[in-house]
Amino acid sequence: MANARRGEIEAEIDGRKFTLCLTLGALAELESGLGADDLVSLAARFEANRLSARDILRIIACGLRGAGHALSDEEVSRMKVRGGLAGYVQIAANLLAATFGDEPEPHAANPPAPQDA
């Protein structure tokens, strides 16, 4: 089962449930594969919402490998998801949101300011 606190997501691919996670190693692989100089460049590329099919394939494949699944890009390219292209895009988007999301932890919120009585 995926642990959102660790940046993991769960996705159904080829009719099976998989956990995906962009670990530091997976992010380094993405940097190299996508020609990004650093994590900021990588995040900026994703935020531009201009991803190619190859980018989506790499994101999903790196996420699978980051979660421990020994699958090559070629193997992942032959896998199918429900919803076709939209399904692949959703998996990649969910994985990027889990990795780069800036949602604060529930316990990290500042307490409310004191009120005058």
Secondary structure, DSSP 8 states (H G I E B T S, - for coil): ---GGGTEEEEEETTEEEEEE--HHHHHHHHHHHT-SSHHHHHHHHHTT---HHHHHHHHHHHHHHTT----HHHHHT---TTTHHHHHHHHHHHHHHHH-----GGGS--------
